Amino acid sequence: MPKINLFTKIVLILVAMLLPIMGLYLISNRTSTGVLRSELDRSNTNRLVFFQNQIDTNISTMALWTNLLIHDPDIAELRDTFDNPGPSLPLDMITLINRIQRKLSIQENSSNWQNSLYIYSPALGRVVSSNDVRTYDDAELKKRMKRGWQVKEESDGRLLFSLFTATPYGSFDHPQDANLIIEVRFDSRNIVQMLDEFKSDGRRDPFFYKEGVGAIFSSDPNRAIAEELIRKLEAEGTMDVSNQTVRLGGKPYLVNSQWSATTGWHLIDYIPLSDVVGPIVETNRMFYAAVGSLLLMGCVLAYVLYAQVQAPLKQLVGSFLKLKLEDYSVRLKPKGTNEFSFVFMRFNSMVEQIQELFEKVYLERIHVREARLKQLQSQINPHFFYNCFSFISSMAKMQNYPAVVAMAENLSSYYRYTTRQERDFVPLSEELDFVGSYLEIHKLRRNRLEVRIDLPSRLRRIEIPPLVVQPLVENAIVHGIEKKDGEGMIALTVSERDGEFRIVVDDNGKGMDEKAREELLRRLGSAIDERTGCGLWNVNQRLQLRFGESAGLNVEASPLGGLRVTLRWRPKTTNPAEAKAYA
């Protein structure tokens, strides 16, 4: 599982703190919105009911007029008149009609609505209104006579409402039997005026609607929205739903409706939901902005803590891990003047001291190893030196002067090279020339020795530590060839592959079995003791000290029948001095 840093932890804590607050706010907001919506629906419904009652009261009042007028004595006298006077009316009939007209005028003026009352007398063939007496079309009247309020659309778009009362009461089924018909009329302008008063707050736009008849709007309606609302309510069959939310023009609207049992019309009012919940939405935005700002400030604070505390700690821990892996080049960059800058400077000082100490120890180890090699050379060289002078003495006695000259020249070259060990690196060509002089000395002493050296010209300039090849050749002669009868052969091959250099020394000497080779390799990798050959151990240690653990010696059986010793290394090009040496 990946580790969570300080910044992430603080942000998660802030989120965990803010989430319950946001959850409680959302629940509270939803509850408050629900209560507000319920109260608003109740308020709108009450307003619509009150307004609808006003309309119904006016209409019901006018509906009662016809029943009251039926029982008026003058109108009853007109009803009981059965003789048709002809084109002109008698004086008593004119007087009766005048009284009736005054009563009709008084009745019409008793209401705030503009209305008209008409009395039809089939016997006289005339219709009496508050300001006129005229004949009428009896067939057209009987066609219009129906129970309840009738609605007719006029040519100017107004709706005309009319209600009939006839005597006797059963004459609606048999209009020809009616002896008196009273009609009350009013048009939709009265309702339009009341709608204008109802929408005086500037937000609502109510209207009346009856399926199959039409709609009555205020004087300044939004017809597009209202007609779209009517179509949607009819299509969804929700015309009778009192309170609902409907999307019109891509926006939600709060719709309230009230049905009138008196007229059969629906009073519909709608208001954009944004007008209702707008303040709540604005409050929500402010709350979310506050929460976002709080979270942002928390993140900034968390980042500051992370940058000032967690990041320096991570750098310090990472540097200690590198130090544990023996990377003493690690350094920290102090920033500012805080406590971590002081710790970083003390860390750099400590690592620098440790690095200097290790470099001193490393150089001392190299000096110890090279001193041991020099001690080995000082132990070996006298014996070798005595053998060479013994050979010169013998050859001089035998007057074999060419052999004496050859021995003297090779011995001179040999000791000239060994006395120049103050150098850290020498060209491979010089090292192999030195090995050649050494082998020539042995060839003079042992005629049956064949030597093959394969050094590609491109590898002649590579540089290696001095005296690392001669011990391999010496080991092959002393422990291999001299312990076996017959002719001896030594093959020395230099090669390079993928940046790794190899020097292979093969001999046809006595060799070693697999168990002995494994034991030799084990001793080369461990501390020197009296059983370990000092020459090979020193070469192996010097290579590893110079080029790392991947360098060293490898021992295996030789194709020539003896032993094969392979010397391998990769130059450390990261060291400027060594990179220049191998360029």
C-alpha positions in Angstrom: 0.0 0.0 0.0 1.5 3.4 -1.0 2.4 5.8 1.8 0.3 8.9 2.2 2.3 12.1 2.7 1.5 15.0 5.1 -0.1 17.1 2.4 -2.6 14.4 1.4 -3.4 13.6 5.0 -4.2 17.2 5.8 -6.4 17.6 2.7 -8.2 14.3 3.5 -8.8 15.6 7.1 -10.2 18.9 5.7 -12.5 17.0 3.3 -13.6 14.7 6.1 -14.4 17.8 8.3 -16.2 19.6 5.5 -18.3 16.7 4.1 -20.5 16.3 7.3 -21.0 20.1 7.3 -22.0 20.1 3.7 -24.2 17.1 4.2 -26.0 18.7 7.2 -26.4 21.9 5.1 -27.8 20.0 2.2 -30.3 18.2 4.4 -31.3 21.5 6.1 -31.5 23.3 2.8 -33.6 20.5 1.3 -35.9 20.6 4.3 -36.2 24.4 4.3 -36.8 24.4 0.5 -39.5 21.7 1.0 -41.2 23.8 3.8 -41.0 26.9 1.7 -42.4 25.1 -1.3 -45.2 23.7 0.8 -46.0 27.1 2.3 -45.8 28.8 -1.1 -48.2 26.2 -2.6 -50.6 26.7 0.3 -50.4 30.5 -0.1 -50.9 30.4 -3.8 -53.7 27.9 -3.5 -55.4 30.2 -0.9 -55.0 33.2 -3.2 -56.5 31.3 -6.1 -59.4 30.0 -4.0 -60.1 33.5 -2.8 -59.9 34.9 -6.3 -62.0 32.0 -7.7 -64.6 32.6 -5.0 -64.8 36.3 -6.0 -65.5 35.3 -9.6 -67.9 32.6 -8.6 -69.7 35.0 -6.3 -70.3 37.5 -9.0 -71.4 34.8 -11.4 -73.7 33.2 -8.9 -75.2 36.5 -7.9 -76.0 37.2 -11.6 -77.4 33.7 -11.8 -79.8 34.5 -9.0 -81.1 37.6 -10.7 -83.1 35.6 -13.2 -84.9 33.7 -10.5 -85.6 36.9 -8.6 -87.0 38.7 -11.7 -89.3 35.8 -12.5 -91.2 36.6 -9.3 -91.3 40.4 -9.8 -95.1 41.5 -10.2 -94.5 43.7 -13.3 -92.5 40.9 -15.0 -95.2 38.4 -13.9 -97.8 40.7 -15.5 -95.8 40.7 -18.7 -95.6 36.9 -18.5 -99.4 36.7 -18.2 -100.0 38.8 -21.3 -101.1 36.5 -24.2 -102.5 39.0 -26.7 -100.1 40.2 -29.4 -100.8 43.9 -29.9 -99.2 44.1 -33.2 -96.6 46.5 -34.4 -97.5 49.2 -31.9 -97.9 48.7 -28.2 -100.7 50.1 -26.1 -100.1 52.8 -23.5 -100.6 50.5 -20.5 -98.1 48.0 -22.0 -95.6 50.8 -22.7 -95.9 51.9 -19.0 -95.4 48.4 -17.8 -92.3 48.0 -20.0 -90.9 51.3 -18.7 -91.2 50.0 -15.1 -89.6 46.8 -16.0 -86.7 48.6 -17.8 -86.1 50.7 -14.6 -85.9 47.6 -12.6 -83.5 46.0 -15.0 -81.2 49.0 -15.0 -81.2 49.0 -11.2 -80.4 45.3 -11.1 -77.6 45.7 -13.7 -76.0 48.6 -11.8 -76.0 46.6 -8.5 -72.9 44.7 -9.7 -69.4 45.9 -10.4 -69.4 43.8 -13.5 -70.7 45.1 -16.8 -73.8 42.9 -17.6 -77.0 42.9 -19.5 -80.5 41.6 -18.7 -83.0 40.6 -21.4 -86.6 39.5 -21.0 -88.1 37.7 -23.9 -92.0 37.6 -24.3 -93.1 35.0 -26.9 -96.6 36.5 -26.7 -95.5 40.0 -27.6 -92.7 38.8 -29.8 -90.4 41.3 -28.2 -87.3 41.4 -26.0 -87.0 44.0 -23.3 -83.6 45.3 -22.1 -82.8 48.2 -19.8 -82.6 50.6 -22.6 -84.4 49.1 -25.5 -87.5 47.1 -26.7 -87.3 45.3 -30.0 -88.4 42.2 -31.8 -86.2 39.1 -31.8 -85.6 35.9 -33.8 -87.6 33.3 -31.9 -85.9 30.3 -33.7 -82.4 31.6 -32.9 -83.4 32.1 -29.3 -84.8 28.6 -28.9 -81.7 27.2 -30.4 -79.5 29.0 -27.8 -81.7 28.0 -24.9 -79.8 25.5 -22.8 -79.4 24.8 -19.1 -76.4 26.4 -17.3 -74.0 29.1 -18.4 -73.3 29.2 -22.2 -70.1 30.6 -23.7 -69.8 32.1 -27.1 -66.8 33.7 -28.8 -67.5 37.0 -30.3 -65.9 38.4 -33.5 -63.5 40.6 -31.5 -62.1 37.6 -29.5 -64.2 38.2 -26.4 -66.1 35.4 -24.8 -69.8 36.1 -24.1 -71.4 34.3 -21.1 -75.2 33.9 -20.9 -77.7 32.2 -18.6 -81.4 31.5 -19.4 -84.4 31.1 -17.1 -87.8 30.3 -18.5 -91.3 29.7 -17.2 -92.6 27.2 -16.8 -89.4 25.5 -15.6 -89.8 22.5 -17.9 -89.8 24.6 -21.0 -86.0 24.0 -21.6 -87.0 20.6 -22.9 -89.9 22.1 -24.8 -88.9 25.7 -25.7 -92.2 26.2 -27.6 -94.1 26.0 -24.3 -92.1 28.9 -22.7 -94.3 32.0 -21.9 -91.4 34.1 -20.6 -87.6 33.8 -21.0 -85.0 35.9 -19.0 -81.4 36.0 -20.1 -78.4 37.5 -18.2 -75.2 38.3 -20.1 -71.7 39.4 -19.4 -68.4 39.2 -21.4 -64.9 38.2 -20.5 -63.7 41.8 -20.1 -65.0 41.6 -16.5 -62.8 38.6 -15.8 -59.8 40.2 -17.6 -60.1 43.2 -15.3 -60.1 41.1 -12.2 -57.0 39.1 -13.6 -55.2 42.4 -14.0 -55.9 43.3 -10.4 -54.8 39.9 -9.3 -51.4 40.1 -11.0 -50.7 43.5 -9.7 -47.6 42.2 -7.7 -45.8 42.0 -11.1 -44.9 38.3 -10.9 -48.0 36.3 -11.5 -49.8 35.9 -14.8 -53.0 33.9 -14.0 -55.6 32.9 -16.6 -58.8 30.9 -16.9 -59.1 27.8 -19.1 -61.8 25.4 -20.1 -61.2 22.5 -22.4 -63.1 22.9 -25.6 -64.0 26.5 -25.0 -60.7 28.4 -24.7 -58.7 30.6 -22.3 -59.2 34.0 -20.7 -56.0 35.9 -20.2 -55.1 39.2 -18.6 -54.7 42.3 -20.7 -50.9 41.8 -20.9 -50.3 38.0 -20.9 -47.3 36.0 -21.9 -49.3 34.0 -24.4 -46.4 31.8 -25.6 -45.7 30.5 -22.1 -49.4 30.2 -21.2 -50.3 28.3 -24.4 -47.3 26.0 -24.0 -48.4 25.3 -20.4 -51.9 24.5 -21.6 -50.6 22.0 -24.2 -48.3 20.3 -21.7 -51.0 20.0 -19.0 -53.5 18.6 -21.5 -50.9 16.2 -22.9 -49.9 14.9 -19.5 -53.4 14.9 -18.1 -52.5 17.0 -15.1 -54.9 19.8 -15.6 -56.6 18.9 -12.3 -53.4 18.7 -10.2 -53.4 21.6 -7.8 -49.7 22.1 -7.3 -46.9 20.9 -9.7 -43.7 21.9 -11.3 -43.6 22.1 -15.1 -40.7 22.9 -17.4 -41.6 25.6 -20.0 -39.0 26.9 -22.4 -36.3 24.9 -20.7 -37.0 26.5 -17.3 -39.0 25.1 -14.3 -42.2 26.8 -13.3 -44.3 26.5 -10.2 -47.9 25.9 -11.4 -51.0 26.2 -9.2 -54.5 25.6 -10.4 -58.0 25.7 -9.0 -61.2 24.3 -10.6 -64.5 26.1 -10.2 -67.6 23.9 -9.7 -69.7 26.9 -10.5 -68.3 27.6 -14.0 -66.3 24.5 -14.8 -63.3 26.6 -15.6 -59.7 26.1 -14.3 -58.0 29.1 -12.8 -54.2 28.6 -13.5 -51.4 30.6 -12.1 -47.7 30.0 -12.8 -44.5 31.6 -11.6 -40.8 30.9 -12.5 -39.3 28.6 -9.9 -36.1 30.7 -10.0 -38.1 33.7 -8.6 -39.0 31.5 -5.6 -35.8 29.7 -4.9 -33.5 32.4 -6.3 -32.5 33.7 -2.9 -31.9 30.1 -1.7 -29.8 29.3 -4.7 -27.8 32.5 -4.1 -27.3 31.5 -0.5 -26.2 28.0 -1.6 -23.6 29.6 -4.0 -22.3 31.7 -1.1 -22.1 28.7 1.1 -20.3 26.6 -1.5 -18.0 29.5 -2.3 -17.2 29.7 1.5 -16.6 26.0 1.7 -14.4 26.1 -1.5 -12.4 29.0 -0.1 -12.0 27.1 3.2 -10.8 24.0 1.4 -8.5 26.1 -0.8 -7.0 27.9 2.2 -6.7 24.5 3.9 -4.9 23.1 0.9 -2.5 26.1 0.8 -1.8 25.6 4.5 -1.3 21.9 3.9 1.1 22.7 1.1 3.0 25.2 3.2 3.4 22.5 5.9 4.3 20.0 3.4 6.9 22.2 1.7 8.3 23.5 5.0 8.3 20.3 7.0 7.4 17.1 5.1 9.6 17.8 2.0 12.8 18.6 4.0 12.2 15.5 6.1 11.8 13.4 3.0 15.0 14.9 1.6 16.8 14.2 4.8 15.5 10.6 5.0 16.4 10.0 1.3 19.9 11.3 1.9 20.3 9.0 4.9 19.2 6.1 2.8 21.8 7.0 0.1 24.4 7.4 2.8 23.4 3.9 4.0 24.1 2.6 0.5 27.6 4.2 0.8 26.9 7.1 -1.6 29.0 9.7 0.1 28.6 12.3 -2.7 25.1 13.1 -1.4 24.6 16.7 -0.4 21.5 18.8 0.7 20.8 22.3 -0.4 19.8 24.6 2.5 17.0 27.1 1.8 16.2 30.0 4.0 17.3 30.4 7.6 15.0 28.0 9.4 15.9 25.0 11.5 16.1 22.6 8.5 18.7 24.8 6.9 20.8 24.4 10.0 20.3 20.6 10.0 21.1 20.4 6.3 24.4 22.3 6.8 25.3 20.0 9.7 24.4 16.9 7.6 26.6 18.1 4.7 29.5 18.8 7.1 29.1 15.3 8.6 28.9 13.5 5.2 31.9 15.5 4.0 33.9 14.4 7.0 32.8 10.8 6.6 33.8 10.9 2.9 37.2 12.3 3.7 37.7 9.6 6.3 36.7 6.9 3.9 38.9 8.3 1.2 41.8 8.2 3.6 41.0 4.7 4.7 40.6 3.7 1.0 44.0 5.2 0.1 45.6 3.5 3.1 44.1 0.2 2.0 45.6 0.7 -1.5 49.0 1.7 0.0 48.9 -1.4 2.2 48.1 -3.7 -0.8 50.8 -2.1 -2.9 53.3 -2.2 -0.1 52.4 -5.9 0.3 53.0 -6.3 -3.5 56.3 -4.6 -3.2 57.2 -6.8 -0.3 56.4 -9.8 -2.4 58.5 -8.4 -5.2 61.4 -7.8 -2.8 61.0 -11.4 -1.6 60.9 -12.9 -5.1 63.3 -10.6 -7.0 66.5 -11.7 -5.1 66.0 -15.4 -5.9 65.2 -14.6 -9.5 68.1 -12.2 -9.7 70.5 -14.9 -8.3 69.3 -17.4 -10.9 69.8 -15.0 -13.7 73.4 -14.2 -12.7 74.1 -17.8 -12.2 72.9 -18.4 -15.8 75.2 -15.5 -17.0 78.2 -17.0 -15.1 77.6 -20.4 -16.6 77.2 -19.1 -20.2 80.4 -17.0 -19.8 82.4 -20.0 -18.7 81.0 -21.8 -21.7 82.0 -18.8 -23.8 78.4 -18.5 -25.0 78.5 -14.8 -25.3 75.3 -14.2 -27.3 73.4 -15.9 -24.4 75.1 -13.7 -21.9 74.3 -10.5 -24.0 70.7 -11.6 -24.4 70.3 -12.3 -20.7 71.9 -9.1 -19.7 69.7 -7.0 -22.0 66.4 -8.7 -20.9 67.4 -8.5 -17.3 68.2 -4.8 -17.7 64.8 -4.2 -19.3 63.1 -6.2 -16.6 64.6 -4.3 -13.7 64.2 -0.9 -15.4 60.4 -1.5 -15.5 60.1 -2.8 -11.9 61.9 0.2 -10.6 59.3 2.6 -12.1 56.3 1.4 -9.9 55.6 4.9 -8.7 53.1 5.3 -11.6 49.5 4.3 -11.0 48.8 3.3 -14.7 51.0 2.2 -17.6 50.1 1.5 -21.2 49.3 -2.1 -21.9 52.0 -2.2 -24.6 54.7 -1.4 -21.9 53.3 -4.0 -19.5 53.4 -6.7 -22.2 56.9 -5.6 -23.3 57.9 -6.1 -19.7 56.2 -9.5 -19.7 58.0 -10.3 -23.0 61.4 -9.6 -21.3 60.5 -11.8 -18.4 59.5 -14.6 -20.8 62.7 -14.2 -22.9 64.7 -14.7 -19.7 62.9 -18.0 -19.0 63.3 -19.0 -22.7 67.1 -18.6 -22.3 67.0 -20.8 -19.3 64.5 -23.2 -20.8 64.8 -23.8 -24.5 61.6 -25.7 -24.7 59.3 -22.7 -24.0 57.0 -21.3 -26.8 55.3 -17.9 -26.3 52.4 -16.4 -28.2 51.2 -12.9 -27.5 48.1 -11.5 -29.3 47.6 -7.7 -28.7 45.4 -5.9 -31.2 46.8 -2.6 -32.2 43.7 -0.7 -31.1 44.2 -1.9 -27.5 47.9 -1.0 -27.2 47.2 2.4 -25.6 44.8 1.2 -22.9 46.2 1.7 -19.4 46.3 -0.7 -16.5 48.0 -0.8 -13.1 51.6 -2.0 -13.5 52.7 -5.5 -12.6 49.3 -7.2 -13.0 50.1 -9.4 -15.9 53.6 -10.6 -15.0 52.3 -12.5 -11.8 49.9 -14.5 -14.1 52.7 -15.5 -16.4 55.0 -16.3 -13.5 52.3 -18.5 -12.0 51.9 -20.3 -15.3 55.7 -21.0 -15.5 56.5 -21.8 -11.9 53.3 -23.9 -11.0 52.4 -25.2 -14.4 55.1 -25.7 -17.0 58.2 -26.3 -14.8 56.3 -29.1 -13.0 55.6 -30.9 -16.3 58.0 -32.6 -18.6 58.2 -31.7 -22.3 57.8 -28.5 -24.2 56.0 -25.6 -22.6 53.6 -23.1 -24.2 52.2 -19.9 -22.9 49.5 -17.9 -24.9 48.6 -14.4 -23.9 45.5 -12.8 -25.6 44.0 -9.3 -25.1 40.4 -8.5 -26.1 37.6 -6.1 -25.5 33.8 -6.6 -25.6 31.0 -4.3 -24.6 33.4 -2.0 -22.7 35.0 -4.8 -20.7 38.7 -5.6 -21.2 40.1 -9.1 -20.9 43.7 -10.5 -20.7 43.7 -14.3 -20.9 46.9 -16.3 -20.0 46.8 -20.0 -21.2 49.5 -22.6 -20.5 49.9 -26.3 -21.2 51.3 -27.1 -17.8 50.2 -29.3 -15.0 46.9 -27.6 -14.5 44.4 -28.0 -11.7 41.3 -30.1 -11.2 37.9 -28.5 -10.7 37.9 -28.8 -6.9 41.4 -27.2 -6.7 40.2 -24.3 -9.0 37.2 -23.7 -6.8 39.3 -23.6 -3.7 41.7 -21.2 -5.4 38.9 -18.9 -6.4 37.5 -19.0 -2.8 40.9 -18.0 -1.3 41.3 -15.2 -3.9 38.1 -13.6 -2.5 39.0 -14.0 1.2 41.7 -12.6 3.4 45.2 -13.6 2.6 46.7 -16.5 4.6 49.8 -18.7 4.4 48.0 -21.1 1.9 47.1 -18.3 -0.6 49.5 -17.4 -3.3 50.5 -13.8 -2.7 50.9 -12.9 -6.4 47.5 -13.8 -7.7 45.7 -12.6 -4.5 47.5 -9.2 -4.8 46.5 -8.8 -8.5 42.9 -9.7 -7.7 42.7 -7.2 -4.8 44.4 -4.4 -6.8 42.0 -4.8 -9.7 38.9 -4.7 -7.4 40.3 -1.7 -5.5 40.9 0.1 -8.7 37.9 -0.9 -10.8 35.3 -2.3 -8.4 33.9 -5.6 -7.4 33.1 -6.7 -11.0 36.9 -6.7 -11.8 39.3 -9.5 -10.8 40.6 -12.9 -11.8 38.9 -16.0 -13.0 40.5 -19.5 -13.2 39.4 -22.3 -15.4 40.8 -25.2 -17.5 42.8 -24.1 -20.6 42.2 -25.5 -24.1 46.0 -26.0 -24.2 45.7 -28.6 -21.4 46.8 -26.5 -18.4 45.3 -23.6 -16.6 43.6 -20.5 -18.0 43.7 -17.3 -15.9 41.5 -14.4 -17.1 42.0 -10.9 -15.9 39.0 -8.6 -16.6 38.0 -5.0 -15.7 35.9 -2.1 -16.8 37.5 1.4 -16.6 35.8 3.8 -14.2 35.2 6.6 -16.6 33.4 8.7 -13.9 36.8 9.4 -12.4 38.3 12.3 -14.5 41.9 11.1 -14.1 41.0 7.5 -15.2 38.7 8.8 -18.0 41.7 10.7 -19.4 43.9 7.6 -19.1 41.4 5.5 -21.1 40.6 8.1 -23.7 
